[in-house]
């Protein structure tokens, strides 16, 4: 399949809207039921096909019957897909036009979109490295390896079909599920209605690079058919809030919930030396990511630190998401006002250093910027410390060693400015803290080959003992 075919699944219709078809096992499919994707101003941008439940059932059955590319071919095809993703015209859009469209539709600043798409490209190039980092050191990849003649563990898939309910608040998560392809799974992605452009472009590129139509599919659906995708797969990945985490905990579906990333400034550390890292951790990527800091705990009076953070964040300009200088996320006014109302209700009784009168700045075109908010708490275990919102919203609270690690629990990332070995040991041993960054490292630091919330391979793979003559 040539690169030119990557652009055949989407185009601009006579009304000027981008047409995004489903990508099924027989190729692109234009459903009778379609929905309009709008940008943050409410302007129509694209028309997305929504497939019925029967289409989903047949597509998932086709994935189950399909084979997988050999490992070396998978690795090469993924690398080719990254180049096609970045260099070809797909869905009638050049790469720059695609990034611009994602910014307009998702409200994520264009600079953040560009960083996320660069991460997706890097993920395709480094797919084998990232996916196989989870392999136990005592295991081999293939039963044909010489080690199996005397007995060895072989790392193998737990299943064949992997389903993804994609998030729409950020393109970045699409860099994760490509690891399942690298491991030999066939993959079905249900795109978010908010931002279907990234998975549509990526899957089109994967098919153009050599993956079969029955090895990776895009299934835009309504909610009823969405459950069928997960039911028909061996394993799945979903994004959502605490309710999603509770629903799928302990099942064959891996939930990716709130991050609630935190930062800790113990006694003896001057927070002024780390203010750049603290503020950057809060505001980087527009504050929309799960690895943005939402709580900062400091041993001592939190007021000076809270005020310093507020002064820095207050200088960020309010701009449309497609502006190269944009930093903050944008939403339709109605959605932004709903978030503001929730925040003001939850922040009652706290000390507001920024955003106490509201966080919405309308741009005059039907969209609004979510301005930063900084609130000071009286206790490290206050309810508000567990609130994560999709913009730079941070809760600054006092902490002391007497409080223990309780207030630090349930953190995707914890950056601690400490060399206290006993504290470090406790943080690493705490199962609800996924990642521990020590010293001047922002909470958003990540690269291929290191786990985000554990390795995906830990969930999708297992070892089997093989001994042969």
C-alpha positions in Angstrom: 0.0 0.0 0.0 1.6 3.3 -1.0 1.7 6.5 0.9 -0.8 8.1 -1.4 -3.5 5.8 -0.2 -3.1 7.3 3.3 -5.1 10.2 2.2 -8.0 8.3 0.6 -10.1 7.9 3.8 -10.9 11.5 4.4 -11.5 14.6 2.3 -13.2 17.9 2.2 -16.8 17.7 1.2 -18.8 20.1 -0.9 -19.8 22.0 2.2 -16.1 22.5 3.1 -16.2 20.0 6.0 -13.5 17.4 6.4 -15.0 13.9 6.0 -13.7 11.3 8.5 -14.8 7.8 7.6 -14.6 4.8 9.9 -11.6 2.6 9.1 -12.9 -1.0 9.1 -11.5 -4.3 8.1 -12.7 -3.9 4.5 -11.3 -0.3 4.2 -12.9 3.1 4.8 -16.6 3.1 5.6 -19.0 6.1 5.4 -21.9 5.4 7.8 -25.4 6.7 7.4 -25.2 8.1 10.9 -22.7 11.0 11.1 -22.0 13.7 13.6 -20.5 17.2 13.1 -17.2 18.0 14.9 -17.0 21.6 15.8 -14.1 23.8 16.9 -14.1 25.7 20.2 -16.1 28.6 18.7 -18.8 26.2 17.6 -17.9 26.4 13.9 -18.4 23.1 12.1 -15.0 21.5 11.0 -15.6 17.9 10.1 -18.2 15.2 9.7 -17.5 11.9 11.5 -19.1 8.6 10.6 -20.6 6.7 13.5 -20.8 2.9 12.9 -23.6 0.7 14.3 -23.1 -2.1 16.7 -23.3 -4.8 14.0 -20.4 -3.1 12.2 -18.4 -3.2 15.4 -19.1 -6.9 16.0 -18.0 -7.8 12.5 -14.9 -5.7 12.7 -13.8 -7.2 16.0 -14.4 -10.7 14.7 -12.2 -9.8 11.7 -9.4 -8.7 14.0 -9.7 -11.9 16.0 -9.3 -14.0 12.8 -6.5 -11.9 11.4 -2.8 -12.8 11.9 -0.1 -10.5 13.1 2.9 -9.2 11.2 6.2 -10.8 12.2 8.1 -8.8 14.9 10.7 -7.3 12.6 8.1 -6.3 10.0 5.9 -4.7 12.8 8.9 -2.6 14.0 9.7 -1.4 10.4 6.1 -0.7 9.6 5.6 1.4 12.7 8.7 3.5 11.9 7.4 4.0 8.3 4.0 5.0 9.8 5.6 7.8 11.8 7.2 9.3 8.7 3.9 9.0 6.8 2.0 10.6 9.7 4.4 13.5 9.7 5.1 14.0 6.0 2.1 12.9 3.9 -1.2 14.6 3.1 -3.8 12.5 5.0 -7.6 13.2 5.1 -6.9 16.1 2.8 -4.7 17.7 5.4 -1.0 18.4 5.4 0.8 17.8 8.7 0.7 21.5 9.6 -3.0 21.8 8.6 -3.7 18.7 10.8 -2.0 20.2 13.8 -3.8 23.5 13.3 -7.1 21.7 13.1 -6.5 19.7 16.3 -5.7 22.9 18.2 -8.9 24.6 16.9 -11.1 21.6 17.8 -9.5 20.4 21.1 -8.7 23.9 22.4 -5.2 22.6 23.3 -2.5 25.3 22.4 -0.8 24.6 19.0 2.6 24.4 20.7 1.3 21.6 22.9 -0.2 19.8 19.9 3.1 20.0 18.1 5.0 18.5 21.1 2.4 15.7 21.4 2.6 14.9 17.7 6.4 14.8 17.9 6.0 12.3 20.8 3.7 10.1 18.7 6.3 10.1 15.9 9.0 9.2 18.4 6.8 6.5 19.8 6.5 4.8 16.4 10.3 5.1 15.8 11.0 3.7 19.3 8.1 1.2 19.5 10.1 -1.9 20.0 12.4 -0.3 22.6 9.4 1.1 24.6 7.3 -2.1 24.3 10.0 -4.5 25.2 11.3 -2.6 28.2 8.7 -4.5 30.2 10.1 -7.9 29.3 11.6 -9.8 32.3 15.4 -10.1 32.0 15.1 -13.9 32.4 12.8 -14.2 29.3 13.4 -14.4 25.6 11.3 -13.1 22.7 10.9 -16.2 20.7 10.8 -20.0 21.4 13.4 -20.4 18.7 16.0 -18.7 20.8 18.9 -20.9 21.9 18.1 -20.4 25.5 15.0 -22.6 25.2 17.1 -25.7 24.5 18.1 -25.8 28.2 14.8 -24.2 29.4 13.9 -20.6 29.4 11.0 -18.2 29.9 9.4 -16.9 26.7 7.6 -13.6 26.7 4.3 -13.9 24.9 0.9 -12.2 24.5 -1.9 -12.8 26.9 -4.4 -12.3 24.0 -4.8 -11.2 20.4 -7.1 -8.2 20.3 -6.6 -4.9 22.1 -9.3 -2.2 22.3 -8.8 1.5 23.1 -11.4 4.1 24.1 -9.3 7.1 23.3 -9.2 10.4 25.2 -9.9 13.6 23.4 -8.4 16.2 25.6 -4.9 15.8 24.3 -3.2 14.0 21.3 -0.5 12.6 23.5 -2.1 9.3 24.7 -2.1 8.0 21.1 1.7 7.4 21.6 0.9 4.6 24.1 -1.3 2.2 22.2 1.1 1.8 19.3 3.1 -0.4 21.8 0.3 -3.0 21.6 0.9 -3.2 17.8 4.6 -3.6 18.4 3.8 -6.5 20.7 1.7 -8.2 18.0 -1.8 -7.3 19.1 -4.5 -6.3 16.6 -5.9 -3.0 17.7 -9.3 -1.3 17.6 -9.5 2.3 18.5 -12.7 4.1 19.3 -11.8 7.8 18.9 -13.1 10.6 21.0 -15.8 12.7 19.3 -14.0 15.8 20.6 -10.8 15.1 18.7 -10.9 12.2 16.2 -8.3 13.6 13.8 -5.2 12.2 15.5 -6.3 8.5 15.7 -7.7 8.8 12.2 -4.5 10.2 10.8 -2.3 7.7 12.7 -4.3 4.6 11.7 -4.4 5.8 8.1 -0.6 6.1 8.3 -0.2 2.6 9.9 -2.2 1.1 7.1 -0.2 2.9 4.4 2.9 1.6 6.1 2.0 -2.0 5.9 -0.4 -3.0 8.6 -3.5 -4.7 7.2 -7.0 -3.3 7.4 -7.9 -6.2 9.6 -5.0 -5.5 12.0 -5.8 -2.0 13.1 -9.2 -0.3 12.8 -10.9 2.9 13.8 -14.5 2.5 15.1 -16.3 5.8 15.8 -19.5 4.8 17.6 -22.3 5.9 19.9 -22.2 4.8 23.5 -24.1 1.6 23.1 -21.8 0.2 20.4 -18.7 1.5 22.4 -19.2 -1.2 25.0 -19.2 -3.8 22.3 -15.7 -2.9 21.4 -14.4 -3.6 24.9 -16.5 -6.8 25.3 -15.2 -8.2 22.1 -11.5 -7.6 22.9 -9.1 -9.6 25.0 -7.8 -6.5 26.7 -8.7 -2.9 26.7 -7.6 0.6 27.6 -9.9 3.4 28.7 -9.6 7.0 29.8 -11.8 8.7 32.3 -12.4 9.9 35.9 -12.6 8.1 39.2 -15.8 6.4 38.1 -14.0 4.8 35.2 -11.2 3.6 37.4 -13.7 2.0 39.9 -15.7 0.4 37.0 -12.7 -1.4 35.4 -10.4 -2.0 38.4 -9.2 -5.6 38.4 -10.7 -6.4 35.0 -9.1 -7.0 31.6 -9.6 -3.3 30.9 -6.8 -1.0 32.0 -8.2 2.4 33.2 -6.2 5.5 32.9 -7.7 7.9 35.4 -6.8 11.3 37.0 -3.2 12.0 37.5 -3.3 14.2 40.7 0.5 14.8 40.3 2.1 16.5 43.2 5.2 18.3 44.3 6.8 18.3 47.8 9.0 21.0 49.3 10.4 19.7 52.6 12.0 21.8 55.3 15.5 23.0 54.5 14.7 23.5 50.9 14.3 27.1 49.5 11.3 26.9 47.1 12.7 30.0 45.4 15.4 27.8 43.9 12.8 25.6 42.3 10.0 28.1 41.4 10.6 27.8 37.7 10.2 24.0 37.8 7.1 24.3 40.1 5.3 26.8 37.9 6.3 25.0 34.7 4.9 21.7 36.1 1.6 23.5 36.7 1.2 25.3 33.4 3.1 23.2 30.9 0.8 21.8 28.1 -1.9 24.2 29.2 -2.4 22.3 32.4 -4.6 19.7 30.6 -2.4 16.7 31.1 -2.5 14.1 33.9 1.2 14.8 34.6 0.6 18.5 35.4 1.1 19.3 39.1 -2.2 20.0 40.8 -1.1 20.0 44.4 2.1 21.6 45.9 2.9 20.7 49.6 5.4 22.8 51.5 6.9 22.4 55.0 6.1 25.8 56.5 3.8 28.6 55.6 2.4 28.0 52.1 1.3 31.6 51.6 4.5 33.0 50.2 4.9 30.1 47.7 1.3 30.3 46.7 1.6 34.0 46.0 4.8 33.6 44.0 3.1 30.9 41.9 0.1 33.2 41.3 2.2 36.1 40.3 4.0 34.0 37.6 0.8 32.4 36.3 -1.1 35.7 36.1 1.3 36.9 33.4 0.3 34.2 30.9 -1.6 35.8 28.0 -5.1 34.7 26.8 -4.9 33.7 23.2 -6.8 31.5 20.7 -5.4 27.9 20.7 -4.0 28.2 17.2 -1.9 31.2 18.1 1.8 30.2 18.3 2.2 32.1 21.5 -0.8 30.4 23.2 -0.2 28.6 26.5 -3.6 28.1 28.0 -6.4 25.8 27.0 -9.6 27.1 25.3 -13.1 25.7 25.5 -16.5 26.7 24.3 -17.9 29.4 26.6 -20.6 27.2 28.0 -18.2 24.4 29.0 -15.7 26.9 30.4 -18.4 28.5 32.6 -19.4 25.1 33.9 -15.8 24.4 35.0 -15.6 27.8 36.6 -18.8 27.2 38.5 -17.5 23.9 39.8 -14.2 25.4 40.9 -15.8 28.3 42.7 -18.1 26.0 44.6 -15.3 23.6 45.6 -12.9 26.4 46.5 -15.2 28.0 49.1 -13.4 28.5 52.3 -9.9 28.4 50.8 -7.6 31.4 50.3 -7.6 32.4 46.6 -4.3 33.9 45.4 -5.5 33.8 41.8 -8.8 33.0 40.1 -10.9 33.6 43.2 -13.4 35.8 41.1 -13.4 33.4 38.2 -11.2 31.8 35.6 -13.0 32.4 32.3 -11.9 35.0 29.8 -14.1 35.1 26.8 -12.4 35.7 23.4 -15.5 37.1 21.8 -15.9 34.3 19.2 -17.9 31.8 21.3 -14.8 30.4 23.0 -13.1 31.2 26.3 -9.7 30.8 27.8 -9.4 28.9 31.1 -7.2 31.2 33.2 -5.0 29.8 36.0 -6.2 29.4 39.6 -4.1 29.2 42.8 -5.7 28.4 46.1 -4.2 27.9 49.5 -5.4 25.2 51.8 -5.2 24.9 55.6 -4.5 21.2 55.7 -2.6 18.8 53.4 -5.5 16.3 53.5 -8.2 18.9 52.5 -10.7 17.6 50.0 -9.7 20.1 47.4 -6.1 18.6 47.2 -7.7 15.7 45.3 -9.4 17.9 42.7 -7.8 17.9 39.2 -9.2 20.2 36.5 -8.2 20.6 32.8 -6.3 23.9 33.2 -3.5 25.3 35.4 -5.3 24.9 38.8 -3.2 24.2 41.8 -3.8 23.8 45.5 -0.9 24.8 47.8 -1.0 23.3 51.3 1.2 23.0 54.4 2.9 19.7 55.1 5.2 18.3 57.8 6.9 15.0 58.4 4.2 14.4 61.1 1.6 14.3 58.3 3.4 11.3 56.8 3.0 10.2 53.2 -0.8 10.1 53.4 -1.3 13.4 51.7 1.1 12.3 48.9 -0.7 9.1 48.0 -2.7 8.6 44.8 -0.1 10.5 42.6 0.7 9.6 39.1 3.9 11.7 39.5 5.4 13.0 42.7 8.3 15.5 42.4 10.1 15.7 45.8 12.9 18.2 46.4 14.6 16.0 48.9 17.6 13.8 49.6 16.1 12.3 52.7 16.7 8.6 52.1 14.0 7.4 54.6 11.4 9.5 52.9 12.5 8.4 49.4 12.2 4.8 50.5 8.7 5.4 51.8 7.6 7.1 48.6 8.9 4.3 46.4 7.3 1.7 48.5 3.9 3.4 48.5 1.8 1.6 45.8 -0.4 4.5 45.0 2.5 6.7 43.8 3.3 5.7 40.3 6.4 7.7 39.6 8.9 9.5 41.9 11.1 12.3 40.6 13.8 13.5 43.0 15.1 17.0 42.7 14.6 19.6 40.0 12.6 17.5 37.6 9.1 18.7 36.3 6.2 16.4 36.8 5.6 16.2 33.0 9.0 14.7 32.3 8.7 11.5 30.3 10.4 9.7 27.4 10.0 6.4 25.5 11.3 3.4 27.4 10.3 4.6 30.9 6.9 3.7 32.3 4.1 6.3 32.4 1.7 4.4 34.7 3.6 1.1 34.6 4.6 -0.5 31.4 1.7 -1.4 29.0 3.6 -4.7 28.5 3.1 -5.6 32.1 -0.6 -5.7 31.4 -0.6 -7.3 27.9 2.1 -9.9 28.2 3.1 -13.0 30.3 5.9 -15.5 30.5 5.8 -19.2 29.6 8.5 -21.8 30.3 9.7 -23.5 27.1 12.3 -26.3 27.0 13.0 -28.2 23.8 15.4 -30.7 22.2 
